Every structure is written in structure tokens, then in C-alpha cells.
């Protein structure tokens, strides 16, 4: 969060969306009352180290890490906050004092703290547990605002795709070795993920639209949302129609995999080192873009989600429940969960991180994937993302030999960077890091030796390659 924006929030004072807590050496006892109230109402900003008058008293520096830890641990403890919630925390320094900023999103579910349900009213948190009418109104408001909570009382586990259920168990356990989903049966997993609810307006219980979208068979998905589809289009040469297309009407887990495969089929991967670790720039950028396209879509509208690869850019579009209009500034925006249950499901299987991280990661990696460019995120009724490309990256207007030569030169230059960062390595090591055949690397090393740019030092079996000093 931008420091100037935090200052502006403090200047506004406490209200429906803002709460101050002193918490100088420990969490105030009623901190989670406010967290619960924000989750159940419209979300808000919690600032620890600020008194009720908006004066910055600060959190004792030795206590900051323990307070953040206690906040995060309790937010994920169902015996404290039910259902649990991920909270984004940030430690900032104002007037020479440390404060802790916490963004609490609006939730699609009704939350309670130690068995008590709180709602937000002006600058206070109201315990409405004993007021049945207010609790009912809260549930109805959640269902009206978040279509993912719509209950289908006649949907059963048989309407879901068994292979997808098995897959998410594996993905969850890969993400966290002790993940409880691997020990649950299908019904328990669905209930744990918040995919089974009770409609207080009708009294009906059942699996939700989110359950169908995440795990349903194609027939089930189209039964609950007949207009649902995601279009993946390649449009380089045939601009009136398309050069390749995947019309996707399967569940969101399958949709994610098919969109990733479409990107991998038509866009190049680029070698990049983070430290000494090779990362895929293509995957870093487009996994975030695809996740955002799928989980933040407004499913109540018939507008299809789209991913379009063009000559000089990749564009995604999805219908949106807009919180603002115009360009998104990654340094100064507040993420808003459009489908919190679906987003949390993706988080559990390791396909997204914290709310808002996707936009920041794309802004970080896209300019490296295509140097000299910046991605664009446009908020509106249609949410639009644009990732610029260079024509050469997708093979447009470039001869075969020219493209091959550029690829070789780029590979050789990347090898030089790798040797600079990790000198003394041998050919198998560098080939493994760069994910290329050893024969290819052998040719590149020969070229670099011929150009007097690298040197092999040491015995043939134990030595390694180094950049030659000029």
C-alpha cells in the first residue's frame, strides 16, 4: 500500500471502512471483532499503532513480528475466526514509528469470532448473534452480492467430476504436505471449501454455483450456466476470424489447464535467472493473467471470458463487478475479491497467492518478458488486461534464418549471464539450469571459447567454466 494513501486513510478517521487500534505491544482483544465486521460488511482498513483520535503512537519495534504472526495465525484458526480468512498485512513507518496496516476484504461468507457474529456500523462493531432477523439479512445480502453462493439443492456429488476432485487433492497436498483435503472424502472436502451452503430465504441446502464451476462435469457447468464459456483465440494472420481457437466450456480447473496449454503452444518461453534459479517468464506472467481472468469474472453475466493472442499483444477480457473505472496502478490500488470462495480454492491448490499479488507479479515480470513495455489493467464493466509482445517473439514478419540466429544469440548471451552469476559450473549443470540439450550447450560453449569470452579452469573432471577477464 502506498504510504500517502495510508496517510490519507488515517486523516479520514474511523468510519464504516476504517478502524484504529493502539496494539502497541500486543493485539487488542477486540481486533478480530473489527476483522469480522469488515468481512461481513464491505471490507475495510485496520491500522494497528494508531489511537482512536488518529494519532500515530506506533507499535513497539520488538513486538511487531509477534503481533503480525498472531494476527495471521488467528485469522487462519477456525476456532477463532470461522470460516478462516487470509489477511494481507504490511508494516510501514510513519513519523519515525512503526504501524501495521491490514486490508480486510469483503467476504462472500458470514464470519463469526469465537461463536459471535459481528456486523460493521459506522465506526463500531455490533454483535448481532442474538438478532435472528439481522443475521438472516446478512446471509441474504451475501447471496445477493456473490452469485457464486447460489444454492442448487438437487446437485449431488455425482454431478461433479471425480477426476477433478482427485486432482485437487494431489495439488493441495503438493502445495502443503499436511493439507487436510487429502484425508477427506468428497463431501467433507466440499464442505471444508465452503461449497455447501444453506439458503436462508428458502431453507434449501445444497452445493453452490462455485462447486459446479470449480469441479462440475461439462454437462453440470452448462446446466447451471447455459451461456458459460471461455474463448482462447490466436489471431495473427487471419484477422477477420482466427488462426487457432479453443472454445472452453469445462470447469475452472480444466479451463485453467487448457488456457495455459494454449499460451504454451503459441508463445515462446524465455530464459531468465532469479539469483541462480531458472524461471519461466512466460509462465510467471500468464499464469497470473489466466488466474485473474477465471476467478474474478462476474459469472452472472453472459459476456464470455476471452484470451486473444495477437501480433503484438495478448488481451484478456471478462465481465466485471467494477469497483472503479480506469487504469489500475499497482502501487496504489485496493484488491477486491469478486468470487472469494473460488479464489480461496485456487489459493489452496497453489494456483494463486494473496489477493492482489497477481497484478503486482504481472507488472514485475511482463517488462522482463517483453523489454521496454508495460502491461495494462483496465477496470470497468469489462475488465481488460493487455500484455504487449514484440512481433519477433511470435514469429511475425521475420525470416526463418533470422529467427533462428536471434534465438541462438539470445541463448548464448543468456549462457554468459548464467556463468557470470554461477561461475565454475560444468556443462551438465548449465544445461540443466537452462533446460536445453547438452549438445546445444556444447556448441554455445565452443562459440564462446572461439570468441575468447569464456575459459575452462581446473582438471577435466573437476574444473568448470568462467568468464574470461578482458
C-alpha angles and dihedrals in degrees: 000000000000111000092226089056091050089051089050091051091052091048090054090060129214118327145128091315102028132065130176125205126180095215091160097162104002140010115283111248092241097048092106091049086065093043089053092046092052092047091050096045126032103313124254153185122283117194120192117199095038122104127223091269093056094255116145108236095160135219116272105259094229090055100047098090093046092049092050090047093049091048094052095041094050092045087059095043110097090200088063105030117020120227095019120240136202112240124199111220131187130184113215134173120233125172089353092302131108119240130176118230117201124187112205114194126214107261129218089218134066111251132201135193116220088337096313124113116218128193127192121244121174102308098337140082115231124204102223097168095116095044104086094185093055092047090050091050089050092054092046092050091052092051092048093050098043116046090189086077095060108130123228105193095189096051113108136185087263088068090061126082110257093201091055092050090052090047095053090052089056093045092049093049090048088053093047122012094213096042108151095220091077090064097045129091118234096270093048092049092051092049092046091052092053093249096127118067144160119239105222092196095060102015090235120143127201151108116312138234087259089060091052094046095047101040111007127121114252089258091052093048092051092045093059095036111022093180095050118126143131118216121211110190135179111202114172108120106011098054095171093058125357144279095221135003142183115197101202121197100153129108121292095260091055091040091056092052094047093049091049089050090050091053092046090050096053108027129062123243117230129214113242134164124215100190100316094326119105113226131184109241091192092056094042091056104036100039086062093045093049094046090051091049093053107036101039096047120121100237094189091076126074094224105121121233111244139199112187125183110202134174096273106014148024115232129193126188133183136163110262143200091225123216092183143354129251139018120351116232108210091208095052114032137104114223116227123202109233094180107013097177093052092043091051090050090055089048092053092056093046099250095119135024129208121337110280096015092107094064092046093048092051091051088050101047106027094072088053092048090050108020118218095025138097128210120238129220115189120192118207141103083307113042108216130193123189123192110186120223135188117240091236090059091066097034099255120156092350126119119238095246092046091051093048092048092050090050091051093047091049090049093050091049091049089051090054090052091050093051089048092053096039109025124183096040126138129233097265091052095052092043090053094048092048093041094229132125117274091235090059091049091048090058091049092049090050089052091051092048090049088051089049092238100121135033134198113229128191136016118336092250100039106025129093147197126282136178108261114241113243 
